[in-house]
Amino acid sequence: MRPFDPQLLRAAPAARRPVVALAVVGVLQGVATIATAFALTAVVLAVVKGMPVGRPGAWLAGLFALRAALSWTSERVSAWAGSRVSAALREQLLAAWLRADADRRPDPSHAVALAAQGTSSVEPYVAKYLPALVTAAVVPPLAIATLAVVDWPSALIVVLTVPLLPVFAALIGASTRDATQRRWQALSALSGHFLDVMRGLPTLVGYGRATRQVETISSVSQRHRRTTMETLRLAFLSSAALELLATISVAMVAVTVGIRLSHGSVALGTGLVAILLAPEAYWPIRRVGAEFHAAADGAEALADIQGHLATGTGSEVAAAGAGRDDAARRLAASLARPATVVASGLTYTYPGTTVPVLDGVSLTAGPGLTVLTGPSGTGKTTLLEVLAGIRVPQAGTLSTPAAHLVSQRPFLTADTVRSNLALGTAAGQDACWQALRDVGLDGVVAAMPQGLDTRIGDDGFGLSAGQRARLVLARATLSEATVVLLDEPTAHLDPESAGIAHEAIRTLAARRCVVAVSHRPELVAAADAHVHLEQGRTTHSDSRQDREAQQ
Ligand SMILES: Nc1ncnc2c1ncn2[C@@H]1O[C@H](COP(=O)(O)OP(=O)(O)OP(=O)(O)O)[C@@H](O)[C@H]1O
């Protein structure tokens, strides 16, 4: 971890003002502390000499009040700055991942760890460590300069001992960096494993292997606990070491002042100011050492976040020829474009593999229904994802307006039926009911306790697989996109429900360009065009007219 990474201020512009404000408050606190040393000395001298303490006492009280106010301000600004920066980074991360194609998105467990704990761990870095760093750069030189004017021998001792603190801190910091990296990896592994287990819990329970996971989660948690304790041990050790060093250094100043006082070679006032000022040269550096450990996680996470923000900017994505753009702008532009998909020579190879899944696929789909068939694993889903702009082909050209993709594993949030239906559109009550009627789900939703306002669980929990499939189909009918891509939309439905859904798909295709992957012969028969894929290539395509002519 570098002491300060200017990338932060570039990555999170929201951090600039709070960091500057915290730095100013830190410097004012330092100046007030130095002034307090003089005021306190004046009070002590007044008492010793039997003079009135009213004036110096008032100064001292005023300075204490100022320091309390500055301390309160610093805490408030810190809390505000931390939450502002972490929220801004979280927003930027999500926006970058949404812009990026599927191959550049991180693994979900890593994404969860980074967007949740990662961005939160940047808070102490911004709110505590950076202001401490600025204070450490300003206050010690100020204290030493004042000390040099007041009592140069004390200043000399401080100048000779103060560099030991950053040297020690840097030595300890090197091992902290490795420990923090290990801790961060352990945390990612823990959240990833936990997510996998939660996802696969029904299957694990079904096969009677759920209890085995307790052991695995326990060992992953233990690894995280060990790495956390290792980091904490280092933090306590380094604080103790810096504390000891600073105390010995201050003691050296105090002892020499004491000896000179007893010899009468220094005035009481000067000696007192020197003793009170000496700690001010050390504490800001000690504070940096203490905050460094709390901030180390944040610095590690910040480096990771910056990597994701840099790769998610999309410059290469646009250059790859798929013409993907910001989703909202694309949707707006798409409404003005004809509902036609034209793909030519699309070639796509998954990262880490060598054999292309799509090998020069060409396809033209206009308004109406185009059904895509082909054996399992031949690349149909991949093709839909390329058409939707989620994956970027390595070769070929694609021209399409913004598309609404209904995947095989539909995405449903833990929210009301209404918000799951209207996701991203301004569909009202009537439109929602009409969409539900189109897919034959109106009776089911009407029978729910709160109708459209009934909450469904995460991932559609509480609905059958067929109901989920129809709900996302209803959502597609509400979408404003002129191109709708459906991946096996009726795979989970009984013949009756499939019939209703096919009718809804045909209605949808009357107004838009619908490309559906399906193995249902009745949907293929009803299609305006049929494209067959095999081993990543289009082996056959025909239109309804071709089929009618053949018959
Ligand atoms: N993330 C991935 N990384 C590497 N290979 C993948 C990935 N996803 C899919 N594949 C491979 O790409 C090939 C095509 O997969 P795809 O899901 O597109 O096939 P499909 O035709 O839709 O199959 P199905 O009809 O069974 O849904 C498969 O051989 C699959 O193993």
The ligand as an SDF file (V2000), in Angstrom:
LIG
                    3D

 31 33  0  0  0  0  0  0  0  0999 V2000
  -19.1950  -19.4160  -19.5140 N   0  0  0  0  0  0  0  0  0  0  0  0
  -18.7940  -20.3670  -20.3590 C   0  0  0  0  0  0  0  0  0  0  0  0
  -17.4740  -20.6460  -20.4840 N   0  0  0  0  0  0  0  0  0  0  0  0
  -17.0480  -21.5840  -21.3530 C   0  0  0  0  0  0  0  0  0  0  0  0
  -17.8580  -22.3080  -22.1420 N   0  0  0  0  0  0  0  0  0  0  0  0
  -19.1760  -22.0940  -22.0670 C   0  0  0  0  0  0  0  0  0  0  0  0
  -19.7090  -21.0990  -21.1730 C   0  0  0  0  0  0  0  0  0  0  0  0
  -21.0510  -21.0850  -21.3010 N   0  0  0  0  0  0  0  0  0  0  0  0
  -21.3470  -22.0060  -22.2440 C   0  0  0  0  0  0  0  0  0  0  0  0
  -20.2310  -22.5910  -22.6860 N   0  0  0  0  0  0  0  0  0  0  0  0
  -20.1350  -23.6430  -23.7250 C   0  0  0  0  0  0  0  0  0  0  0  0
  -20.6250  -23.0920  -24.9410 O   0  0  0  0  0  0  0  0  0  0  0  0
  -21.3340  -24.0640  -25.6610 C   0  0  0  0  0  0  0  0  0  0  0  0
  -22.6700  -23.4980  -26.0890 C   0  0  0  0  0  0  0  0  0  0  0  0
  -23.4380  -23.2240  -24.9430 O   0  0  0  0  0  0  0  0  0  0  0  0
  -24.9110  -22.6330  -25.0700 P   0  0  0  0  0  0  0  0  0  0  0  0
  -25.4490  -22.4890  -23.7060 O   0  0  0  0  0  0  0  0  0  0  0  0
  -24.8520  -21.4310  -25.9300 O   0  0  0  0  0  0  0  0  0  0  0  0
  -25.6500  -23.8330  -25.8540 O   0  0  0  0  0  0  0  0  0  0  0  0
  -27.1740  -24.0140  -26.1660 P   0  0  0  0  0  0  0  0  0  0  0  0
  -27.2520  -24.3480  -27.5930 O   0  0  0  0  0  0  0  0  0  0  0  0
  -27.9840  -22.8560  -25.7100 O   0  0  0  0  0  0  0  0  0  0  0  0
  -27.5240  -25.2810  -25.2510 O   0  0  0  0  0  0  0  0  0  0  0  0
  -28.9170  -25.7140  -24.5830 P   0  0  0  0  0  0  0  0  0  0  0  0
  -29.8800  -26.0140  -25.7030 O   0  0  0  0  0  0  0  0  0  0  0  0
  -28.5570  -26.9370  -23.8190 O   0  0  0  0  0  0  0  0  0  0  0  0
  -29.3540  -24.5840  -23.7190 O   0  0  0  0  0  0  0  0  0  0  0  0
  -21.4550  -25.2820  -24.7730 C   0  0  0  0  0  0  0  0  0  0  0  0
  -20.5770  -26.2750  -25.2390 O   0  0  0  0  0  0  0  0  0  0  0  0
  -21.0490  -24.8100  -23.4130 C   0  0  0  0  0  0  0  0  0  0  0  0
  -20.3420  -25.8040  -22.7410 O   0  0  0  0  0  0  0  0  0  0  0  0
  1  2  1  0
  2  3  1  0
  2  7  2  0
  3  4  2  0
  4  5  1  0
  5  6  2  0
  6  7  1  0
  6 10  1  0
  7  8  1  0
  8  9  2  0
  9 10  1  0
 10 11  1  0
 11 12  1  0
 11 30  1  0
 12 13  1  0
 13 14  1  0
 13 28  1  0
 14 15  1  0
 15 16  1  0
 16 17  2  0
 16 18  1  0
 16 19  1  0
 19 20  1  0
 20 21  2  0
 20 22  1  0
 20 23  1  0
 23 24  1  0
 24 25  2  0
 24 26  1  0
 24 27  1  0
 28 29  1  0
 28 30  1  0
 30 31  1  0
M  END
$$$$
